[in-house]
């Protein structure tokens, strides 16, 4: 699997993502600066975590209008995989590539700890190595991870089975509607999630539950 990691001013998880992709896929990703207007020919594009532009205006709002984002949208429209983690999820919603928005955590505090996630779907390009109903561990580190959407959008996400990860019952760290931790677009090739699977891919990190997400993406690419 070939991949690219897009770096914005204020990104701070790109090195973690580069390490995870290199270890799992066997090849280092391309690193793409936000001011570029084109992407290399790759299978997966990742928008990593951090605080792009200092979260001014709204988290992800300025980065969503960066020169590279039209190329990311074109990549998704062609069926390419796109993964937005934490700030990357915020950017995808602000860019209109995923519905809803991420606002301040319900407790108005930064949350940084390992949480329990329920795998809702195991038939997406990002989850085929999981089993629906699995409860996995995954770290979170965010201040604006509270997923919100209007009632019609939430009903559509539920009805179209576009919720991929939920915070396991009673463990929601931020107040997200319907315990949403990760959603996909209609085609299923764009995933946005607040937790950081790249930080739990090997025993030295305290577990490897996140590794299967990247292995799933590799499988999806190699079986096309």
N, C-alpha and C positions, 0 to 999 in steps of 0.2 A: 504494500500500500504506500502510495506517495502522498505527502501531506504538506501543508503550509500553515504557519502560525503568523497571524497578523498582529503587529505590535503598534500600539497607540501611545501617545505621550501619557504616562501614568500607569501603563500596564506594569504589573509586578509579579505575574505568575507565568510569564512566557517561558522562563527557564525550566520551571517544573514541567510544563507541558512539553517542551522540547525533549527533556529527559525521558518522559513517559512514552512519547511517540517513538523515540529512537530505540528504547529498550523493547517495546512490544512489536514494532513493525520491522526492526532491524535496519532502518535507514533514517538518518536525521532529516527533519522537515526543513523545507525552505522557510526562511524568516523574511517576512514581507513588511516593510515600513508603511504606515498608514497613508503617506502622501503619494504612494504609487497608484497608478490608474489601472494596472493589469495584474493578474495573478499568473504564476507559472501553471503549466498543465499538471494538475494534481487530482487525486481522488477525494481528499478530505481537506477542508479549510477550517481552521480553529480560531475563534476569537477568545483569547484567554481572559483570566480574571485580573483585577486591579482596580484602579480609580482613574480611568481615562479622563483627561482634562480636569482632574481634581473633583469629578462629580458635579461641576458647576452646572447651573440650570436644573438639570435632573441627571441622575446617574445614566450614562450612556447617550445622552441627548446630543452632545456635540460629536462624539465619535461616530454616531449613526449617519452623520453627514460628511464624513471624511471622504477624500477622493477614491479610496479603495473600495468603498461599500457598493457602488454600482457593479463592480466586477464580482464581488461576493454574491450579489443578487443574481447576476447572470450565471454564475457557477451553479447556484441552487436551481435555477430555472432549467438548466440542462440536465438536472438529475444528480449533480455532484453532492457529496455529503458536506454538511456544514454543522459544526458543533460550537455552541456558545456557552461558556462556563462562567457563572457569576456575572462579572461585568459584561462578559460576552452575551449572556442571556439578556441583560438590560439593553445592550446595543441592538440586539435582534428585534426586541419589542419596539424600541424607539425608531428603528428603520422600517417598521411595518412588515417584517418578515415573519413575525410571530405575533399573535394577538395579546391584548392585555398590557399590563405595566407592572413594574416593580417599585414599591414605595418603601418608606421607612419601616423598619421592623416594629411590630406592635408594641414592644417594650421600650422602643426608642434607644436601644443600646446595641453596640456592635456585638455580634454573636460569633464566637470562634471555638468550635468544639466538634467532636465526632457525633453524628446523628444516625438514627436508624431510618433507612429508606425501604419502602415497599416497591418492588418491581411490578408495575401494573400490566405492562405488555412485554412479551418476549418475542414479538414478531416484527420488530423494527430493525433497521440496519445496525442500531447501536445496542440492542439488547438480546440478540439471538443466542448468546451464551449464558443467559440467565433463564430462570423459569418463572413464569408469572406467579406471584405470591411470595417469591423470595423476599426475605428481610435481610438487607445488606447494610454494612457500615460504610459511611462516607463523611469526610470532614466538611464543615461549612465555615466560612469566614466572610461575613457581610454585615452591612448596616442597612442596606436597602434591598431586602430579599422577600418582602411581603408581597406576594403575587395577588393582583387585583384585576377584575374584569367585570363588565356588566352582566346581569343575570342571563341575557340571551347568549352571550359569548361563553359563559360557564356551561350553560346547557348544551351548547354546540360542542364544546370540548369533551364533555361527558358522552354525548350521543355519538360523536364521531370517533370515540376511543383515542383521543389525542393526548390524554394524560398518560405519561410513560412512567414517571416516578412520583410517589407521594411520600410525605413524612409519615412514618408508621404511626398507628393510632396512639394519641396522647403525647407525641414527641415533637409536634410542630414548633420550631424554634422562633418563628417570625410572624405568625398570624396569617399565613397565606390562605386564601380562599380554597376550600375543598382540600386542604393539606397539600396543595400542588407544589412539587419540587422540580418537575421537569415536564415539558410539553413538546410536541412535534407539530410541524406544519401539516397541511392537508395531504401532501405527497409522502410525508414520513421521512424525508431525507434531511430535514433541518431540525436539530434538537437544541433546545435551550434548557439549561438546568442551573440552579444555584449551587448545589454541592460540588465538591472538587474531587472527582474520581482520579485525577492525575496524581493526587497526593496519597493514594492508598493502592499501590500497584505491586508492592513487594513486602515481605515480612519485616525488613528493616524499618519500614514506615508504620508498622503495627498491624499490618493486614494487607490483603491483596484483592479485596472485593471490587475495587475500581478497575482492575486490570481487564476484566471480562468485557467492559464497555469498549475498550480499544481493540481487543481481540475480535469482538463482534464486528466492528467496522472493517477490520482486515478481512474477515470472512465474507462480509457483504461485497466487498470490492472484488475479491478473488472468485466469487461465484457468479458474477454478472456475465 
